[in-house]
Amino acid sequence: MAAASKGITPGQVEALCGNWPGVTRDIKWGADLVFSVGGKMFAVMPENGGRIAFKVEDDRFLELTDQPGIIASPYLARSRWVSVVEPQRFATKELYEHIRTSYGLVRAKLTRKLQAELGEWPLSKE
């Protein structure tokens, strides 16, 4: 991946997190690609791309939604989800980090038993 690449495609999201422990992928609401861990969503993107939504840390929510191209995610804002409506404004690497963080936040809320069943999550940067 070139250092200057911007935006993100559904294929890139699939390649990034498709092999993480416990990740499932399905289609909801007609045409949205939903990535979940332990049955809980951590990233949502239309099948044809264009925008992406994910959970963020509570203390970063306002900071991120103040940026052009990012809004509070409809229906999920109270759970601290943002929607990147203009992903081409952001470096692909930055979007990857947000998705990785979202997975970690959602995974951390699962029961200890389920987290143990998932096994170790390598924290290494891919």
C-alpha positions, 0 to 999 in steps of 0.5 A: 500500500502506498503511503499516500493512499486515501479512502477505503474500499469494502475489499480493503476492510475485508482484507484488514479484518477478515482473519481477526479472531471471531470476525464475521461478515454479513449483509444487513439492511439490504446492502450494508456490509457488517463486520462483527465480533462475538455477534457485536458490530464493529464496522459497517460499510455499504457493499459498494463503498462510499462511507464507513461507520465504526465505534470510537473511544468516548474521549475521541468522539467529539474530536472526530465529529468536529472534522470535515467528512466525519459525522455522528453515526445515525442511530449509533451516535449514543454508543459513540459511533462515527460515520466517515462520509468522505473517506477519501479525505483520510489516509487509508492507514488512519482509517485502518487504525480506527477500524482496529480500535473499533474491533478492540473496543467491541471485543473488550465489551464481550464476556470474559468467557467469549473473549477467552474463546476467541483467543489472543488478538495479535496487537501487531500493526498489519 
